[in-house]
Amino acid sequence: MTALVLALAAGALVGLALGALGAGGGLLTVPALVGLGVPPVAAGTAALVVVAVTAATALARHARQGLVRWRTGLLFTAAGVPTALAGGALAARLPDAVLTGAFAVIAAAAAPRMLLPGPTAGDVVRPPRPLHALAAGAGLGATTGVLGVGGGFLAVPALTAAVGLRIREAAGTSLLVITLNSLAALAVRAGPADGLDPAVLAPFAGAAVLGAWDGGRLAAKVSGAVLRRVFAGVLLAAAALMAVETVALAITS
């Protein structure tokens, strides 16, 4: 019963993050599943399933609001799919301690970024820079493939700084990027799923999908600054959890 309650709570938080910010699904899902006893490689695979389904749900809502730049998102993803496939194949060959350690570093690095204010509707953003967009897309795909995270915390700033989208359009478009990158990585990671418990994964994913709808409504009622601070704190907690897991794996290996 405790595992079920934790799965529901963690899934709802993941959905809220994706629905409100267009980011945060994988960075919250992986440590939550590891904390529930799922091995790191299997947690990455499960995270891709949860993130892909939840991001697609949130994407539908953003698309109805006209906040998805489909052409930009598809071009951005085209650079990331090959590296996502390569990263997904590499993940099964890496030691668990390497995966958890890399995850802790990325989560810790993403948390301060969430505290930085993004451009508002009246801000002048930089003109699109195709080479920067391609490089960002490729790096994002690699991160998705290896660690099982959708990369929204990297996609949103990249879509604003490198591509020139407004923050709300970047959040909506990042959901398209996250969905496609997660599906690409999942295609080559579907095998390493030992240790996955459907009784945990199913309620986790269901709560995440419902949370994504609530996240969209929450974003309209709560200031972006408050949301960013809350999720920055959650990310730091996730980084600490994975750092502890890394040390434990290094000691026992």
C-alpha positions in Angstrom: 0.0 0.0 0.0 2.9 2.4 0.8 4.4 1.8 -2.6 1.1 2.5 -4.3 0.6 5.7 -2.4 4.1 6.9 -3.2 3.7 5.9 -6.9 0.4 7.9 -7.1 2.0 11.0 -5.4 5.1 10.9 -7.5 3.2 10.4 -10.7 0.9 13.3 -9.9 4.0 15.6 -9.3 5.5 14.5 -12.6 2.3 15.3 -14.5 2.1 18.7 -12.8 5.6 19.5 -13.9 5.1 18.6 -17.5 1.7 20.2 -17.7 2.7 23.4 -16.1 6.3 23.9 -17.3 6.7 21.6 -20.3 9.6 20.0 -18.5 10.6 17.9 -15.5 9.0 14.6 -16.2 12.1 12.4 -16.5 14.1 14.3 -14.0 11.4 13.5 -11.4 10.4 10.0 -12.6 13.8 8.3 -12.6 14.7 9.1 -8.9 11.1 8.4 -7.8 11.2 4.9 -9.4 14.7 4.2 -8.0 13.4 5.2 -4.6 10.6 2.7 -5.1 13.1 -0.1 -5.7 13.4 -0.1 -9.5 16.9 -0.7 -10.8 18.4 2.4 -12.6 18.4 1.0 -16.1 14.8 -0.2 -15.8 13.8 3.1 -14.2 15.1 4.9 -17.2 13.1 2.7 -19.5 9.9 3.1 -17.4 10.5 6.8 -17.2 10.5 7.0 -21.0 7.1 5.3 -21.1 5.6 7.6 -18.4 7.1 10.7 -20.0 6.1 9.9 -23.5 2.4 9.2 -22.5 2.2 12.2 -20.2 3.9 14.6 -22.5 1.6 13.6 -25.4 -1.4 14.3 -23.1 -0.1 17.7 -22.2 0.9 18.4 -25.8 -2.8 18.0 -26.9 -3.8 20.7 -24.5 -1.1 23.1 -25.5 -1.8 22.5 -29.2 -5.5 23.4 -28.7 -4.2 26.7 -27.3 -2.0 27.4 -30.3 1.2 27.1 -28.3 3.0 24.4 -30.3 5.4 25.3 -33.2 5.1 22.1 -35.1 7.7 22.7 -37.8 10.3 24.1 -35.3 9.7 21.2 -32.9 10.1 18.6 -35.7 13.3 20.1 -37.0 14.7 20.3 -33.4 13.7 16.7 -32.9 15.3 15.5 -36.2 18.7 16.4 -34.8 18.0 14.6 -31.5 16.5 11.3 -32.7 19.8 9.7 -33.9 21.6 10.6 -30.7 18.6 9.4 -28.7 18.8 6.0 -30.4 22.6 5.8 -29.8 22.2 6.8 -26.2 19.5 4.3 -25.6 21.7 1.5 -26.9 24.6 2.7 -24.8 22.5 2.9 -21.5 22.3 -0.9 -21.1 26.1 -1.1 -21.2 26.8 1.5 -18.5 27.2 0.6 -14.8 24.3 1.6 -12.5 26.6 3.9 -10.5 27.5 5.8 -13.7 23.9 6.3 -14.6 22.8 7.5 -11.2 25.8 9.7 -10.8 25.3 11.4 -14.2 21.6 11.9 -13.3 22.5 13.5 -10.0 24.8 16.0 -11.8 22.2 16.9 -14.5 19.4 17.3 -11.9 21.6 19.5 -9.7 22.6 21.6 -12.7 19.0 22.0 -13.9 17.7 23.2 -10.5 19.4 26.6 -10.5 18.3 27.1 -14.2 14.7 26.9 -13.1 15.2 29.9 -10.8 16.2 32.1 -13.7 13.4 34.2 -15.1 12.4 33.3 -18.7 11.5 35.9 -21.4 7.9 37.3 -21.2 5.5 38.1 -23.9 7.0 41.6 -24.2 10.6 40.7 -24.3 12.7 40.8 -27.4 14.3 37.3 -27.9 17.3 36.5 -30.0 16.7 35.6 -33.7 16.8 31.8 -34.5 20.3 30.3 -34.8 20.0 27.0 -36.8 23.4 25.6 -35.9 22.8 26.2 -32.2 19.4 24.6 -32.5 20.8 21.5 -34.2 23.6 21.2 -31.5 21.0 21.6 -28.7 18.7 19.1 -30.3 21.5 16.5 -30.7 22.6 17.0 -27.1 19.1 16.7 -25.8 18.6 13.5 -27.7 21.7 11.9 -26.2 20.6 12.9 -22.7 17.2 11.3 -23.4 18.6 8.1 -24.7 21.2 7.5 -21.9 19.3 8.7 -18.8 15.7 8.1 -19.8 14.7 11.8 -19.3 12.7 13.7 -21.9 15.0 16.8 -21.6 12.4 19.5 -21.1 14.7 21.4 -18.7 17.2 21.6 -21.6 14.6 22.0 -24.4 12.8 25.0 -23.0 15.8 27.2 -22.6 17.2 26.0 -26.0 14.0 26.8 -27.8 14.0 30.3 -26.4 17.7 31.1 -26.7 18.7 29.2 -29.8 15.5 29.1 -31.7 13.9 32.3 -30.6 10.5 31.1 -29.2 8.5 32.9 -26.5 8.5 31.0 -23.2 4.9 29.7 -23.5 5.5 28.5 -27.1 8.8 27.0 -26.0 7.0 25.0 -23.2 4.4 23.8 -25.6 6.9 22.9 -28.4 9.2 21.1 -25.9 6.3 18.7 -25.2 6.5 17.6 -28.9 10.3 17.3 -28.7 10.0 15.3 -25.4 7.3 12.9 -26.8 9.3 12.1 -30.0 12.7 11.8 -28.3 11.2 9.5 -25.6 9.6 7.3 -28.2 12.9 7.1 -30.2 14.9 6.2 -27.1 12.3 3.7 -25.9 12.5 1.9 -29.3 16.1 0.7 -28.4 15.7 0.6 -24.6 12.6 -1.6 -24.5 14.6 -4.7 -23.6 16.3 -3.7 -20.3 13.2 -3.7 -18.1 14.0 -6.2 -15.5 12.7 -5.2 -12.1 9.7 -3.2 -13.4 6.5 -3.8 -11.4 3.3 -3.1 -13.4 1.6 -2.6 -10.1 3.8 0.4 -9.5 4.2 1.7 -13.1 0.5 1.7 -14.0 -0.7 3.9 -11.2 2.4 6.1 -11.6 1.6 6.7 -15.3 -2.1 7.2 -14.6 -1.5 9.8 -11.9 1.0 11.5 -14.2 -1.5 11.8 -17.1 -4.2 13.3 -14.7 -1.6 15.6 -13.2 -0.7 16.9 -16.7 -4.2 18.2 -17.1 -4.2 19.9 -13.7 -0.7 21.3 -14.5 -2.1 23.2 -17.4 -4.8 24.8 -15.2 -2.2 25.4 -12.4 0.0 27.3 -14.8 -2.8 29.8 -15.5 -3.4 30.5 -11.8 0.1 30.4 -10.2 3.0 32.7 -11.3 5.8 31.1 -13.2 8.3 32.2 -10.6 6.5 30.3 -7.9 6.3 27.2 -10.0 10.0 27.4 -10.9 11.0 27.7 -7.3 8.9 24.7 -6.2 10.2 22.4 -8.9 13.8 23.7 -8.4 13.5 22.4 -4.8 12.1 19.1 -5.9 15.0 18.7 -8.4 17.6 19.4 -5.7 16.0 16.7 -3.6 16.0 14.3 -6.6 19.7 15.1 -7.1 20.5 14.4 -3.5 18.6 11.0 -3.6 20.5 9.9 -6.7 23.8 11.0 -5.2 23.1 8.8 -2.2 22.2 6.0 -4.5 25.4 6.4 -6.5 27.5 6.2 -3.3 25.6 3.1 -2.2 26.1 1.4 -5.6 29.8 2.3 -5.6 30.3 0.8 -2.1 28.4 -2.5 -2.9 30.0 -3.0 -6.4 
